[in-house]
């Protein structure tokens, strides 16, 4: 039979090893989450850029995307455009671009006219995968 000091030593070292493994897993989980969040943000911005290019609704040629797209909070984007496209056209291009860049998330989009100080239109675009839940 083991001595009580040996049992305590084994229990202490086992507890420390488990804690170290837990901290390592939490660190890697946080790192993976941050990388996925960055990837999502880049994919959304690429989708918006593709939509702007295809629709030709901004007259600011050569301006960096940082001047056209502002990111508020984590998942809120403000895009500056010069002309108002039809709602169906915007929906179609936005859906196509988001799917091309593998952004599988629901989306609330709206077009705000700052001269009239009101939304011209708003819509909800469910992701393709949200239909299966």
N, CA, C and O atoms as CSV, one atom per row, in Angstrom:
chain,resi,resn,atom,element,x,y,z
A,1,UNK,N,N,0.833,-1.173,0.000
A,1,UNK,CA,C,0.000,0.000,0.000
A,1,UNK,C,C,0.880,1.240,0.000
A,1,UNK,O,O,1.915,1.288,0.665
A,2,UNK,N,N,0.437,2.266,-0.778
A,2,UNK,CA,C,1.229,3.496,-0.886
A,2,UNK,C,C,1.092,4.341,0.365
A,2,UNK,O,O,0.089,4.311,1.078
A,3,UNK,N,N,2.128,5.078,0.584
A,3,UNK,CA,C,2.091,5.997,1.709
A,3,UNK,C,C,1.186,7.171,1.366
A,3,UNK,O,O,0.945,7.458,0.194
A,4,UNK,N,N,0.692,7.841,2.382
A,4,UNK,CA,C,-0.213,8.974,2.148
A,4,UNK,C,C,0.522,10.144,1.479
A,4,UNK,O,O,-0.092,10.893,0.718
A,5,UNK,N,N,1.808,10.312,1.744
A,5,UNK,CA,C,2.576,11.393,1.096
A,5,UNK,C,C,2.715,11.121,-0.400
A,5,UNK,O,O,2.640,12.052,-1.202
A,6,UNK,N,N,2.913,9.877,-0.783
A,6,UNK,CA,C,3.027,9.515,-2.191
A,6,UNK,C,C,1.693,9.716,-2.902
A,6,UNK,O,O,1.652,10.203,-4.032
A,7,UNK,N,N,0.621,9.344,-2.246
A,7,UNK,CA,C,-0.720,9.525,-2.824
A,7,UNK,C,C,-1.001,11.014,-3.027
A,7,UNK,O,O,-1.524,11.412,-4.068
A,8,UNK,N,N,-0.663,11.818,-2.055
A,8,UNK,CA,C,-0.861,13.273,-2.182
A,8,UNK,C,C,-0.035,13.837,-3.337
A,8,UNK,O,O,-0.511,14.674,-4.104
A,9,UNK,N,N,1.204,13.367,-3.447
A,9,UNK,CA,C,2.081,13.836,-4.532
A,9,UNK,C,C,1.511,13.465,-5.913
A,9,UNK,O,O,1.522,14.289,-6.828
A,10,UNK,N,N,1.028,12.259,-6.059
A,10,UNK,CA,C,0.425,11.811,-7.315
A,10,UNK,C,C,-0.829,12.624,-7.615
A,10,UNK,O,O,-1.024,13.047,-8.754
A,11,UNK,N,N,-1.673,12.850,-6.628
A,11,UNK,CA,C,-2.896,13.639,-6.822
A,11,UNK,C,C,-2.561,15.083,-7.207
A,11,UNK,O,O,-3.201,15.647,-8.094
A,12,UNK,N,N,-1.581,15.677,-6.561
A,12,UNK,CA,C,-1.193,17.055,-6.859
A,12,UNK,C,C,-0.630,17.168,-8.272
A,12,UNK,O,O,-1.007,18.072,-9.018
A,13,UNK,N,N,0.252,16.274,-8.639
A,13,UNK,CA,C,0.839,16.340,-9.983
A,13,UNK,C,C,-0.218,16.056,-11.053
A,13,UNK,O,O,-0.179,16.664,-12.123
A,14,UNK,N,N,-1.150,15.156,-10.791
A,14,UNK,CA,C,-2.230,14.880,-11.735
A,14,UNK,C,C,-3.131,16.101,-11.896
A,14,UNK,O,O,-3.536,16.437,-13.008
A,15,UNK,N,N,-3.438,16.755,-10.797
A,15,UNK,CA,C,-4.275,17.960,-10.846
A,15,UNK,C,C,-3.591,19.070,-11.639
A,15,UNK,O,O,-4.234,19.750,-12.439
A,16,UNK,N,N,-2.311,19.251,-11.423
A,16,UNK,CA,C,-1.569,20.286,-12.158
A,16,UNK,C,C,-1.535,19.970,-13.642
A,16,UNK,O,O,-1.706,20.867,-14.467
A,17,UNK,N,N,-1.316,18.700,-13.998
A,17,UNK,CA,C,-1.299,18.304,-15.411
A,17,UNK,C,C,-2.653,18.542,-16.073
A,17,UNK,O,O,-2.714,19.019,-17.206
A,18,UNK,N,N,-3.723,18.216,-15.382
A,18,UNK,CA,C,-5.075,18.429,-15.933
A,18,UNK,C,C,-5.330,19.924,-16.130
A,18,UNK,O,O,-5.879,20.329,-17.155
A,19,UNK,N,N,-4.937,20.739,-15.160
A,19,UNK,CA,C,-5.116,22.194,-15.288
A,19,UNK,C,C,-4.312,22.751,-16.457
A,19,UNK,O,O,-4.808,23.595,-17.203
A,20,UNK,N,N,-3.081,22.289,-16.623
A,20,UNK,CA,C,-2.261,22.750,-17.744
A,20,UNK,C,C,-2.879,22.371,-19.092
A,20,UNK,O,O,-2.884,23.168,-20.030
A,21,UNK,N,N,-3.394,21.155,-19.173
A,21,UNK,CA,C,-4.051,20.731,-20.418
A,21,UNK,C,C,-5.301,21.566,-20.679
A,21,UNK,O,O,-5.573,21.940,-21.820
A,22,UNK,N,N,-6.055,21.856,-19.633
A,22,UNK,CA,C,-7.260,22.668,-19.774
A,22,UNK,C,C,-6.922,24.081,-20.251
A,22,UNK,O,O,-7.587,24.606,-21.144
A,23,UNK,N,N,-5.905,24.693,-19.668
A,23,UNK,CA,C,-5.494,26.041,-20.089
A,23,UNK,C,C,-4.992,26.037,-21.530
A,23,UNK,O,O,-5.279,26.966,-22.285
A,24,UNK,N,N,-4.252,25.013,-21.916
A,24,UNK,CA,C,-3.765,24.925,-23.299
A,24,UNK,C,C,-4.933,24.802,-24.269
A,24,UNK,O,O,-4.931,25.443,-25.320
A,25,UNK,N,N,-5.920,23.997,-23.936
A,25,UNK,CA,C,-7.091,23.849,-24.800
A,25,UNK,C,C,-7.879,25.159,-24.893
A,25,UNK,O,O,-8.321,25.535,-25.979
A,26,UNK,N,N,-8.056,25.847,-23.787
A,26,UNK,CA,C,-8.767,27.127,-23.799
A,26,UNK,C,C,-8.017,28.164,-24.637
A,26,UNK,O,O,-8.634,28.940,-25.368
A,27,UNK,N,N,-6.700,28.175,-24.530
A,27,UNK,CA,C,-5.899,29.099,-25.328
A,27,UNK,C,C,-6.098,28.833,-26.822
A,27,UNK,O,O,-6.341,29.763,-27.592
A,28,UNK,N,N,-5.997,27.571,-27.231
A,28,UNK,CA,C,-6.147,27.235,-28.649
A,28,UNK,C,C,-7.566,27.467,-29.133
A,28,UNK,O,O,-7.767,27.865,-30.281
A,29,UNK,N,N,-8.541,27.232,-28.295
A,29,UNK,CA,C,-9.932,27.489,-28.659
A,29,UNK,C,C,-10.160,28.978,-28.899
A,29,UNK,O,O,-10.816,29.360,-29.868
A,30,UNK,N,N,-9.624,29.810,-28.027
A,30,UNK,CA,C,-9.747,31.267,-28.204
A,30,UNK,C,C,-9.019,31.715,-29.466
A,30,UNK,O,O,-9.512,32.574,-30.196
A,31,UNK,N,N,-7.873,31.148,-29.720
A,31,UNK,CA,C,-7.102,31.502,-30.918
A,31,UNK,C,C,-7.852,31.113,-32.192
A,31,UNK,O,O,-7.906,31.898,-33.139
A,32,UNK,N,N,-8.424,29.921,-32.226
A,32,UNK,CA,C,-9.196,29.472,-33.390
A,32,UNK,C,C,-10.425,30.362,-33.580
A,32,UNK,O,O,-10.751,30.728,-34.710
A,33,UNK,N,N,-11.104,30.712,-32.501
A,33,UNK,CA,C,-12.271,31.586,-32.592
A,33,UNK,C,C,-11.884,32.941,-33.178
A,33,UNK,O,O,-12.585,33.459,-34.048
A,34,UNK,N,N,-10.784,33.519,-32.718
A,34,UNK,CA,C,-10.329,34.817,-33.243
A,34,UNK,C,C,-9.967,34.734,-34.724
A,34,UNK,O,O,-10.266,35.650,-35.490
A,35,UNK,N,N,-9.324,33.640,-35.129
A,35,UNK,CA,C,-8.985,33.465,-36.543
A,35,UNK,C,C,-10.238,33.318,-37.398
A,35,UNK,O,O,-10.306,33.877,-38.493
A,36,UNK,N,N,-11.225,32.575,-36.916
A,36,UNK,CA,C,-12.483,32.420,-37.650
A,36,UNK,C,C,-13.221,33.760,-37.747
A,36,UNK,O,O,-13.817,34.069,-38.779
A,37,UNK,N,N,-13.181,34.537,-36.690
A,37,UNK,CA,C,-13.820,35.855,-36.693
A,37,UNK,C,C,-13.146,36.775,-37.712
A,37,UNK,O,O,-13.825,37.506,-38.434
A,38,UNK,N,N,-11.818,36.742,-37.771
A,38,UNK,CA,C,-11.083,37.531,-38.766
A,38,UNK,C,C,-11.425,37.077,-40.178
A,38,UNK,O,O,-11.641,37.903,-41.066
A,39,UNK,N,N,-11.474,35.776,-40.385
A,39,UNK,CA,C,-11.794,35.222,-41.699
A,39,UNK,C,C,-13.204,35.641,-42.123
A,39,UNK,O,O,-13.424,35.977,-43.287
A,40,UNK,N,N,-14.146,35.625,-41.200
A,40,UNK,CA,C,-15.514,36.039,-41.488
A,40,UNK,C,C,-15.548,37.511,-41.907
A,40,UNK,O,O,-16.194,37.867,-42.892
A,41,UNK,N,N,-14.858,38.349,-41.163
A,41,UNK,CA,C,-14.833,39.781,-41.462
A,41,UNK,C,C,-14.240,40.041,-42.847
A,41,UNK,O,O,-14.791,40.827,-43.618
A,42,UNK,N,N,-13.139,39.396,-43.164
A,42,UNK,CA,C,-12.499,39.567,-44.473
A,42,UNK,C,C,-13.428,39.081,-45.583
A,42,UNK,O,O,-13.530,39.724,-46.628
A,43,UNK,N,N,-14.096,37.967,-45.370
A,43,UNK,CA,C,-15.005,37.425,-46.389
A,43,UNK,C,C,-16.197,38.348,-46.619
A,43,UNK,O,O,-16.633,38.524,-47.757
A,44,UNK,N,N,-16.723,38.934,-45.554
A,44,UNK,CA,C,-17.845,39.873,-45.709
A,44,UNK,C,C,-17.391,41.108,-46.475
A,44,UNK,O,O,-18.107,41.580,-47.357
A,45,UNK,N,N,-16.223,41.634,-46.156
A,45,UNK,CA,C,-15.721,42.819,-46.854
A,45,UNK,C,C,-15.456,42.508,-48.323
A,45,UNK,O,O,-15.737,43.340,-49.186
A,46,UNK,N,N,-14.922,41.333,-48.620
A,46,UNK,CA,C,-14.719,40.937,-50.020
A,46,UNK,C,C,-16.061,40.818,-50.740
A,46,UNK,O,O,-16.175,41.195,-51.906
A,47,UNK,N,N,-17.069,40.299,-50.055
A,47,UNK,CA,C,-18.404,40.181,-50.644
A,47,UNK,C,C,-18.980,41.559,-50.959
A,47,UNK,O,O,-19.551,41.772,-52.029
A,48,UNK,N,N,-18.828,42.476,-50.035
A,48,UNK,CA,C,-19.338,43.838,-50.246
A,48,UNK,C,C,-18.589,44.501,-51.393
A,48,UNK,O,O,-19.196,45.171,-52.228
A,49,UNK,N,N,-17.282,44.317,-51.437
A,49,UNK,CA,C,-16.490,44.882,-52.532
A,49,UNK,C,C,-16.942,44.319,-53.885
A,49,UNK,O,O,-17.065,45.060,-54.860
A,50,UNK,N,N,-17.186,43.009,-53.935
A,50,UNK,CA,C,-17.668,42.391,-55.164
A,50,UNK,C,C,-19.023,42.933,-55.573
A,50,UNK,O,O,-19.268,43.171,-56.756
A,51,UNK,N,N,-19.911,43.133,-54.599
A,51,UNK,CA,C,-21.226,43.694,-54.885
A,51,UNK,C,C,-21.100,45.114,-55.431
A,51,UNK,O,O,-21.769,45.469,-56.401
A,52,UNK,N,N,-20.250,45.919,-54.813
A,52,UNK,CA,C,-20.051,47.298,-55.278
A,52,UNK,C,C,-19.484,47.329,-56.690
A,52,UNK,O,O,-19.888,48.152,-57.511
A,53,UNK,N,N,-18.557,46.441,-56.966
A,53,UNK,CA,C,-17.946,46.379,-58.303
A,53,UNK,C,C,-18.970,45.944,-59.349
A,53,UNK,O,O,-19.043,46.534,-60.427
A,54,UNK,N,N,-19.750,44.931,-59.042
A,54,UNK,CA,C,-20.722,44.413,-60.002
A,54,UNK,C,C,-21.878,45.376,-60.254
A,54,UNK,O,O,-22.340,45.511,-61.387
A,55,UNK,N,N,-22.342,46.042,-59.207
A,55,UNK,CA,C,-23.482,46.945,-59.352
A,55,UNK,C,C,-23.100,48.335,-59.853
A,55,UNK,O,O,-23.941,49.070,-60.370
A,56,UNK,N,N,-21.828,48.690,-59.696
A,56,UNK,CA,C,-21.344,50.021,-60.083
A,56,UNK,C,C,-22.213,51.121,-59.463
A,56,UNK,O,O,-22.717,51.997,-60.165
A,57,UNK,N,N,-22.377,51.062,-58.151
A,57,UNK,CA,C,-23.214,52.035,-57.448
A,57,UNK,C,C,-22.395,53.056,-56.659
A,57,UNK,O,O,-22.944,53.839,-55.883
A,58,UNK,N,N,-21.101,53.039,-56.863
A,58,UNK,CA,C,-20.252,54.035,-56.225
A,58,UNK,C,C,-19.363,54.665,-57.288
A,58,UNK,O,O,-18.834,53.973,-58.158
A,59,UNK,N,N,-19.205,55.968,-57.213
A,59,UNK,CA,C,-18.447,56.704,-58.232
A,59,UNK,C,C,-17.021,57.007,-57.790
A,59,UNK,O,O,-16.308,57.753,-58.461
A,60,UNK,N,N,-16.621,56.457,-56.714
A,60,UNK,CA,C,-15.312,56.770,-56.152
A,60,UNK,C,C,-14.285,55.750,-56.612
A,60,UNK,O,O,-13.855,54.901,-55.829
A,61,UNK,N,N,-13.892,55.826,-57.864
A,61,UNK,CA,C,-12.896,54.913,-58.422
A,61,UNK,C,C,-11.553,55.116,-57.732
A,61,UNK,O,O,-11.140,56.251,-57.494
A,62,UNK,N,N,-10.889,54.049,-57.420
A,62,UNK,CA,C,-9.553,54.121,-56.847
A,62,UNK,C,C,-9.512,54.418,-55.363
A,62,UNK,O,O,-8.434,54.397,-54.768
A,63,UNK,N,N,-10.638,54.692,-54.750
A,63,UNK,CA,C,-10.659,54.933,-53.312
A,63,UNK,C,C,-10.474,53.606,-52.580
A,63,UNK,O,O,-11.047,52.597,-52.991
A,64,UNK,N,N,-9.691,53.587,-51.512
A,64,UNK,CA,C,-9.534,52.334,-50.766
A,64,UNK,C,C,-10.854,51.915,-50.113
A,64,UNK,O,O,-11.693,52.754,-49.787
A,65,UNK,N,N,-11.017,50.623,-49.932
A,65,UNK,CA,C,-12.254,50.097,-49.358
A,65,UNK,C,C,-12.507,50.631,-47.956
A,65,UNK,O,O,-13.656,50.701,-47.520
A,66,UNK,N,N,-11.449,51.009,-47.244
A,66,UNK,CA,C,-11.634,51.555,-45.892
A,66,UNK,C,C,-12.440,52.848,-45.916
A,66,UNK,O,O,-13.098,53.196,-44.935
A,67,UNK,N,N,-12.384,53.557,-47.038
A,67,UNK,CA,C,-13.162,54.794,-47.164
A,67,UNK,C,C,-14.623,54.508,-47.502
A,67,UNK,O,O,-15.492,55.341,-47.242
A,68,UNK,N,N,-14.903,53.337,-48.081
A,68,UNK,CA,C,-16.262,52.994,-48.503
A,68,UNK,C,C,-16.993,52.100,-47.507
A,68,UNK,O,O,-18.221,52.137,-47.423
A,69,UNK,N,N,-16.248,51.302,-46.757
A,69,UNK,CA,C,-16.851,50.346,-45.833
A,69,UNK,C,C,-16.355,50.639,-44.422
A,69,UNK,O,O,-15.153,50.634,-44.159
A,70,UNK,N,N,-17.294,50.891,-43.528
A,70,UNK,CA,C,-16.954,51.093,-42.119
A,70,UNK,C,C,-17.526,49.922,-41.324
A,70,UNK,O,O,-18.651,49.487,-41.570
A,71,UNK,N,N,-16.755,49.422,-40.380
A,71,UNK,CA,C,-17.194,48.306,-39.545
A,71,UNK,C,C,-17.551,48.851,-38.168
A,71,UNK,O,O,-16.708,49.403,-37.461
A,72,UNK,N,N,-18.826,48.682,-37.803
A,72,UNK,CA,C,-19.298,49.070,-36.484
A,72,UNK,C,C,-19.597,47.801,-35.714
A,72,UNK,O,O,-20.209,46.876,-36.249
A,73,UNK,N,N,-19.178,47.749,-34.484
A,73,UNK,CA,C,-19.356,46.568,-33.654
A,73,UNK,C,C,-18.687,45.374,-34.338
A,73,UNK,O,O,-17.726,45.556,-35.086
A,74,UNK,N,N,-19.166,44.192,-34.101
A,74,UNK,CA,C,-18.510,43.019,-34.673
A,74,UNK,C,C,-19.095,42.671,-36.033
A,74,UNK,O,O,-18.344,42.369,-36.961
A,75,UNK,N,N,-20.399,42.706,-36.172
A,75,UNK,CA,C,-21.037,42.249,-37.404
A,75,UNK,C,C,-21.932,43.316,-38.034
A,75,UNK,O,O,-22.955,42.982,-38.631
A,76,UNK,N,N,-21.570,44.568,-37.912
A,76,UNK,CA,C,-22.344,45.656,-38.501
A,76,UNK,C,C,-21.441,46.443,-39.435
A,76,UNK,O,O,-20.399,46.957,-39.028
A,77,UNK,N,N,-21.859,46.531,-40.700
A,77,UNK,CA,C,-21.057,47.186,-41.728
A,77,UNK,C,C,-21.862,48.322,-42.344
A,77,UNK,O,O,-23.052,48.172,-42.621
A,78,UNK,N,N,-21.212,49.450,-42.555
A,78,UNK,CA,C,-21.828,50.602,-43.210
A,78,UNK,C,C,-21.090,50.810,-44.528
A,78,UNK,O,O,-19.868,50.956,-44.557
A,79,UNK,N,N,-21.862,50.821,-45.628
A,79,UNK,CA,C,-21.277,50.944,-46.960
A,79,UNK,C,C,-21.793,52.230,-47.587
A,79,UNK,O,O,-23.000,52.471,-47.623
A,80,UNK,N,N,-20.878,53.055,-48.081
A,80,UNK,CA,C,-21.260,54.308,-48.730
A,80,UNK,C,C,-21.433,54.065,-50.227
A,80,UNK,O,O,-20.527,53.576,-50.901
A,81,UNK,N,N,-22.615,54.416,-50.729
A,81,UNK,CA,C,-22.880,54.274,-52.167
A,81,UNK,C,C,-23.428,55.590,-52.701
A,81,UNK,O,O,-23.906,56.427,-51.936
A,82,UNK,N,N,-23.356,55.770,-54.029
A,82,UNK,CA,C,-23.806,57.011,-54.651
A,82,UNK,C,C,-25.187,56.909,-55.291
A,82,UNK,O,O,-25.926,57.892,-55.341
A,83,UNK,N,N,-25.534,55.725,-55.777
A,83,UNK,CA,C,-26.842,55.546,-56.407
A,83,UNK,C,C,-27.595,54.423,-55.708
A,83,UNK,O,O,-26.996,53.489,-55.173
A,84,UNK,N,N,-28.910,54.531,-55.725
A,84,UNK,CA,C,-29.746,53.545,-55.046
A,84,UNK,C,C,-30.194,52.488,-56.051
A,84,UNK,O,O,-30.946,52.789,-56.978
A,85,UNK,N,N,-29.732,51.249,-55.868
A,85,UNK,CA,C,-30.152,50.177,-56.783
A,85,UNK,C,C,-31.540,49.660,-56.395
A,85,UNK,O,O,-31.982,49.863,-55.264
A,86,UNK,N,N,-32.223,48.998,-57.320
A,86,UNK,CA,C,-33.492,48.361,-56.957
A,86,UNK,C,C,-33.269,47.301,-55.872
A,86,UNK,O,O,-32.221,46.659,-55.818
A,87,UNK,N,N,-34.255,47.137,-55.029
A,87,UNK,CA,C,-34.151,46.210,-53.903
A,87,UNK,C,C,-33.826,44.791,-54.364
A,87,UNK,O,O,-32.941,44.148,-53.799
A,88,UNK,N,N,-34.528,44.294,-55.384
A,88,UNK,CA,C,-34.299,42.929,-55.868
A,88,UNK,C,C,-32.882,42.745,-56.395
A,88,UNK,O,O,-32.262,41.702,-56.185
A,89,UNK,N,N,-32.378,43.759,-57.077
A,89,UNK,CA,C,-31.018,43.687,-57.624
A,89,UNK,C,C,-29.995,43.616,-56.501
A,89,UNK,O,O,-29.068,42.807,-56.541
A,90,UNK,N,N,-30.172,44.472,-55.496
A,90,UNK,CA,C,-29.247,44.463,-54.359
A,90,UNK,C,C,-29.307,43.130,-53.628
A,90,UNK,O,O,-28.269,42.577,-53.267
A,91,UNK,N,N,-30.503,42.611,-53.407
A,91,UNK,CA,C,-30.648,41.317,-52.738
A,91,UNK,C,C,-29.942,40.217,-53.517
A,91,UNK,O,O,-29.217,39.405,-52.940
A,92,UNK,N,N,-30.153,40.194,-54.812
A,92,UNK,CA,C,-29.563,39.147,-55.649
A,92,UNK,C,C,-28.035,39.211,-55.619
A,92,UNK,O,O,-27.377,38.192,-55.410
A,93,UNK,N,N,-27.468,40.399,-55.826
A,93,UNK,CA,C,-26.013,40.516,-55.842
A,93,UNK,C,C,-25.406,40.250,-54.468
A,93,UNK,O,O,-24.366,39.598,-54.369
A,94,UNK,N,N,-26.037,40.742,-53.419
A,94,UNK,CA,C,-25.499,40.513,-52.080
A,94,UNK,C,C,-25.531,39.025,-51.731
A,94,UNK,O,O,-24.566,38.495,-51.180
A,95,UNK,N,N,-26.628,38.356,-52.047
A,95,UNK,CA,C,-26.732,36.922,-51.782
A,95,UNK,C,C,-25.668,36.147,-52.552
A,95,UNK,O,O,-25.003,35.272,-51.998
A,96,UNK,N,N,-25.513,36.475,-53.824
A,96,UNK,CA,C,-24.530,35.785,-54.660
A,96,UNK,C,C,-23.113,35.985,-54.126
A,96,UNK,O,O,-22.348,35.026,-54.017
A,97,UNK,N,N,-22.767,37.212,-53.799
A,97,UNK,CA,C,-21.413,37.491,-53.303
A,97,UNK,C,C,-21.149,36.817,-51.959
A,97,UNK,O,O,-20.072,36.259,-51.752
A,98,UNK,N,N,-22.107,36.860,-51.055
A,98,UNK,CA,C,-21.907,36.217,-49.751
A,98,UNK,C,C,-21.713,34.711,-49.912
A,98,UNK,O,O,-20.872,34.114,-49.240
A,99,UNK,N,N,-22.486,34.105,-50.797
A,99,UNK,CA,C,-22.330,32.669,-51.022
A,99,UNK,C,C,-21.024,32.351,-51.737
A,99,UNK,O,O,-20.408,31.322,-51.461
A,100,UNK,N,N,-20.588,33.221,-52.657
A,100,UNK,CA,C,-19.307,33.001,-53.343
A,100,UNK,C,C,-18.130,32.991,-52.373
A,100,UNK,O,O,-17.154,32.271,-52.581
A,101,UNK,N,N,-18.226,33.794,-51.310
A,101,UNK,CA,C,-17.142,33.859,-50.331
A,101,UNK,C,C,-17.436,33.016,-49.094
A,101,UNK,O,O,-16.814,33.202,-48.048
A,102,UNK,N,N,-18.384,32.089,-49.216
A,102,UNK,CA,C,-18.713,31.141,-48.143
A,102,UNK,C,C,-19.077,31.810,-46.824
A,102,UNK,O,O,-18.650,31.377,-45.754
A,103,UNK,N,N,-19.869,32.866,-46.917
A,103,UNK,CA,C,-20.398,33.506,-45.715
A,103,UNK,C,C,-21.800,32.940,-45.512
A,103,UNK,O,O,-22.754,33.362,-46.166
A,104,UNK,N,N,-21.909,31.993,-44.608
A,104,UNK,CA,C,-23.178,31.313,-44.362
A,104,UNK,C,C,-23.782,31.844,-43.080
A,104,UNK,O,O,-23.809,31.154,-42.060
A,105,UNK,N,N,-24.267,33.077,-43.137
A,105,UNK,CA,C,-24.870,33.700,-41.967
A,105,UNK,C,C,-26.094,34.491,-42.412
A,105,UNK,O,O,-26.159,34.979,-43.541
A,106,UNK,N,N,-27.056,34.608,-41.515
A,106,UNK,CA,C,-28.218,35.429,-41.805
A,106,UNK,C,C,-27.771,36.887,-41.901
A,106,UNK,O,O,-26.772,37.285,-41.303
A,107,UNK,N,N,-28.524,37.668,-42.658
A,107,UNK,CA,C,-28.107,39.050,-42.907
A,107,UNK,C,C,-29.327,39.972,-42.900
A,107,UNK,O,O,-30.333,39.700,-43.554
A,108,UNK,N,N,-29.217,41.052,-42.157
A,108,UNK,CA,C,-30.199,42.133,-42.225
A,108,UNK,C,C,-29.540,43.254,-43.009
A,108,UNK,O,O,-28.466,43.729,-42.638
A,109,UNK,N,N,-30.176,43.678,-44.088
A,109,UNK,CA,C,-29.612,44.748,-44.912
A,109,UNK,C,C,-30.646,45.845,-45.069
A,109,UNK,O,O,-31.849,45.585,-45.110
A,110,UNK,N,N,-30.173,47.042,-45.155
A,110,UNK,CA,C,-31.064,48.174,-45.349
A,110,UNK,C,C,-30.346,49.267,-46.113
A,110,UNK,O,O,-29.124,49.400,-46.036
A,111,UNK,N,N,-31.110,50.036,-46.841
A,111,UNK,CA,C,-30.560,51.152,-47.594
A,111,UNK,C,C,-31.119,52.437,-46.996
A,111,UNK,O,O,-32.329,52.662,-47.017
A,112,UNK,N,N,-30.239,53.278,-46.463
A,112,UNK,CA,C,-30.640,54.501,-45.776
A,112,UNK,C,C,-30.278,55.698,-46.632
A,112,UNK,O,O,-29.138,55.823,-47.079
A,113,UNK,N,N,-31.233,56.571,-46.861
A,113,UNK,CA,C,-30.999,57.807,-47.609
A,113,UNK,C,C,-30.800,58.928,-46.596
A,113,UNK,O,O,-31.732,59.312,-45.890
A,114,UNK,N,N,-29.572,59.449,-46.531
A,114,UNK,CA,C,-29.302,60.459,-45.507
A,114,UNK,C,C,-29.905,61.820,-45.848
A,114,UNK,O,O,-30.028,62.664,-44.962
A,115,UNK,N,N,-30.282,62.057,-47.098
A,115,UNK,CA,C,-30.957,63.302,-47.456
A,115,UNK,C,C,-32.400,63.300,-46.940
A,115,UNK,O,O,-32.886,64.307,-46.425
A,116,UNK,N,N,-33.069,62.166,-47.083
A,116,UNK,CA,C,-34.453,62.043,-46.633
A,116,UNK,C,C,-34.539,61.611,-45.162
A,116,UNK,O,O,-35.610,61.658,-44.557
A,117,UNK,N,N,-33.414,61.195,-44.603
A,117,UNK,CA,C,-33.317,60.733,-43.219
A,117,UNK,C,C,-34.312,59.598,-42.927
A,117,UNK,O,O,-35.045,59.620,-41.938
A,118,UNK,N,N,-34.305,58.611,-43.827
A,118,UNK,CA,C,-35.169,57.445,-43.653
A,118,UNK,C,C,-34.598,56.278,-44.455
A,118,UNK,O,O,-33.795,56.458,-45.371
A,119,UNK,N,N,-35.038,55.076,-44.081
A,119,UNK,CA,C,-34.658,53.890,-44.846
A,119,UNK,C,C,-35.494,53.825,-46.117
A,119,UNK,O,O,-36.717,53.965,-46.072
A,120,UNK,N,N,-34.835,53.614,-47.241
A,120,UNK,CA,C,-35.535,53.425,-48.504
A,120,UNK,C,C,-36.157,52.033,-48.505
A,120,UNK,O,O,-37.315,51.868,-48.890
A,121,UNK,N,N,-35.394,51.038,-48.076
A,121,UNK,CA,C,-35.908,49.685,-47.887
A,121,UNK,C,C,-34.984,48.910,-46.966
A,121,UNK,O,O,-33.811,49.239,-46.791
A,122,UNK,N,N,-35.559,47.868,-46.384
A,122,UNK,CA,C,-34.826,46.945,-45.522
A,122,UNK,C,C,-35.271,45.533,-45.879
A,122,UNK,O,O,-36.383,45.332,-46.368
A,123,UNK,N,N,-34.419,44.576,-45.638
A,123,UNK,CA,C,-34.798,43.181,-45.836
A,123,UNK,C,C,-33.921,42.261,-45.009
A,123,UNK,O,O,-32.823,42.614,-44.580
A,124,UNK,N,N,-34.456,41.063,-44.805
A,124,UNK,CA,C,-33.766,40.012,-44.073
A,124,UNK,C,C,-33.404,38.920,-45.068
A,124,UNK,O,O,-34.266,38.442,-45.805
A,125,UNK,N,N,-32.142,38.522,-45.095
A,125,UNK,CA,C,-31.685,37.458,-45.991
A,125,UNK,C,C,-31.219,36.295,-45.132
A,125,UNK,O,O,-30.154,36.357,-44.517
A,126,UNK,N,N,-32.021,35.227,-45.090
A,126,UNK,CA,C,-31.560,34.055,-44.328
A,126,UNK,C,C,-30.445,33.345,-45.084
A,126,UNK,O,O,-30.395,33.380,-46.314
A,127,UNK,N,N,-29.568,32.714,-44.350
A,127,UNK,CA,C,-28.513,31.952,-45.013
A,127,UNK,C,C,-29.093,30.655,-45.547
A,127,UNK,O,O,-30.172,30.223,-45.141
A,128,UNK,N,N,-28.370,30.051,-46.451
A,128,UNK,CA,C,-28.840,28.798,-47.041
A,128,UNK,C,C,-28.946,27.708,-45.990
A,128,UNK,O,O,-29.825,26.852,-46.079
A,129,UNK,N,N,-28.072,27.722,-45.001
A,129,UNK,CA,C,-28.082,26.669,-43.987
A,129,UNK,C,C,-29.137,26.902,-42.922
A,129,UNK,O,O,-29.477,25.968,-42.195
A,130,UNK,N,N,-29.666,28.108,-42.800
A,130,UNK,CA,C,-30.665,28.361,-41.754
A,130,UNK,C,C,-31.999,27.694,-42.066
A,130,UNK,O,O,-32.835,27.544,-41.175
A,131,UNK,N,N,-32.210,27.293,-43.316
A,131,UNK,CA,C,-33.457,26.625,-43.687
A,131,UNK,C,C,-33.512,25.198,-43.157
A,131,UNK,O,O,-34.587,24.604,-43.084
A,132,UNK,N,N,-32.371,24.651,-42.790
A,132,UNK,CA,C,-32.310,23.258,-42.376
A,132,UNK,C,C,-32.320,23.085,-40.875
A,132,UNK,O,O,-32.256,21.956,-40.389
A,133,UNK,N,N,-32.399,24.171,-40.127
A,133,UNK,CA,C,-32.361,24.035,-38.664
A,133,UNK,C,C,-33.745,23.924,-38.082
A,133,UNK,O,O,-33.896,23.804,-36.866
